[in-house]
Amino acid sequence: MNGTGTAAGSAPGNGLAEAAGGRQHPASLLRRVLLQGKYEAITMLRNGEQLILAVVLPLLALVGLTVTPFLDGLGPSRVNVAVPGILALCAMSTAFTGQGIATGFDRRYGVLRFLSTTPLGRGGLIAGKVLSVLVVLCLQIVVVSAVAFALGWQPVAAGWLPGLVLLVLGAAAFTSLGLLVAGTVRPEATLAITNLLWILLGAMGGIVIPADRLPAAAQSIVHFLPSGALGESLRDAFLHGALNGGAALILVLWTAIAGAAAIRWFKWN
Amino acid sequence: MVRSPQSPVLSISGLVKDVGPLASLDGKMLRVVSDVSLIAGRGEVTALLGPNGAGKTTTLECAQGLQRRSGGTIKLLGEDPASAGADLRSRVGVMLQDGGLPPSAKPVPLLRHIAGLYANPWPVEDLVERLGIDTFSRTGVRRLSGGQKQRLALAAALVGRPEVLFLDEPSAGLDPQSRALVFDLISELRSSGMGIILTTHLMDDAQRLADYVYIIDGGRNVAEGTVQQLLQREPAVDSGADHVRTLVFEAQPGLDVSAVLPASIAVAETRAGSYSVTGALTPAHLAALAAWWEAMGIMPAAMSLQARSLEDVFLDISGKDIR
């Protein structure tokens, strides 16, 4: 309300009288979610460990896969096969490991409980987290793509639209999984689980190394993992310009199942 | 005793809260609050006093909408907090027992962020100055002292200019200076018409701040009244301690007060700089103490003499010590 706003502006030295006077209102829902998204994104980007996980390790993996012969014979060039998997790895870093660890410790320190008593509320808090993941993911896509182009990446132009949609679906699935872990176990366990799974799924989950280069036993299950589904479908998009509907469906299912489980079992304290 | 403040901000009636099922109870539920009722008014400080584990925090968290109650009714500013929206939350400030501040945050940016969630927040610069946060505005939360964290948590609870303020153990970890600052502000907020509800297990907090006290033990109300009313209760049993009085005073920490008084008088520094002198005090004891203060150049910041303390009242009611 303008009336109370003016009164506050004219007497900045005395906020006390105002406390008894005009009734407080929340900022708009959009503004609350945007503010929280911005705050969390900045917090993530200022955290050195998160930055290593989100940018440095994916770039090292990209360079590593480009100079070694692991991916030979799978496509027109090593870098073309490598980049989609690296983008998938970025989504897993930020949405699963990064957001999972941050949320786990926020829970430990009572930050989730405090913020849920403010106008932000629980819904706004989750929306802000999802937004921050998307913001950081966008920055990762820009940085990785820039380095990839310098290394000679030639994506199929028709792959961008399905590729970006799949990255959002992947981020949604990994965010749901990250929040499920963060909300149900101790933060130290969240740290261990999300880092371990990042390494395991990164190496053996079909994310950067295609399923047909993995041991036979792994091949059959990898397609049903969020890592395999996202890695495969991004390679289909950027190598062939195709939308892998089956993989997209698997990502949606992971989001739905992990999201429902998180809603059911997430402990705020 | 039925209480009807002019303008209640919070009323709780017959609150029940079960937690669990717990493996330690063979999968049964544990009842942590069995019957708590209270009313808190505008322009008043209402204290929930009781030992750790009495159910104070659980009661507060049900009122804040952080926990779902198992039974009873709660009205916060006329609404049920369990189904409250952003509108109600914008009118209520909460300071949690563990602070709820992200360790990596810096005080002023954090307060600015929280202020942005409200349409008409308290100007952050003003709040920062009032609570002395300007002296550590660039230090990360994880490196703040206990007192600094408490002041920041209080600022975070106040930045939305709430009509109702919840404080869970507000003096925990406060050094004497922070405590004076925080208590002065609480008194001032009360005068401005804010309804303040706090929990404490410290008798002197309640004695100094509260207009009305609810004593909670074992998940239920055991007594209530103004501090004066509670102190005037008849002792349940004649303890023979009619002549026992307690003198409480505040001065610089680390004084050896026992040196000037006979051994029959018990002296304790209950908190840094807060002394309690208990025994069959006579005018001669008070004169000796005053002469010592004069010789040492000590002027107490606060002083009170009581025939009984809330501690005694609690002991009468529950048959056990509050600590």
Interface residues (C-beta under 8 A of the other chain):
Chain A: M1 T4 G5 A8 P12 G13 G15 L16 A17 E18 A19 A20 G22 R23 Q24 H25 P26 A27 L29 R31 R32 L35 Y39 T43 R46 N47 F105 D106 Y109 G110 V111 R113 F114 L115 S116 T117 T118 P119 L120 G121 G124 W268 N269
Chain B: G43 Q64 G65 L66 G85 A86 D87 R89 S90 R91 V92 V94 L96 D98 G99 G100 L101 P102 P103 S104 A105 H113 I114 G116 L117 Y118 A119 N120 W122 P123 E125 D126 L127 R130 A156 L158 G160 R161 P162 E163 E188 L189 S191 S192 G193 M194
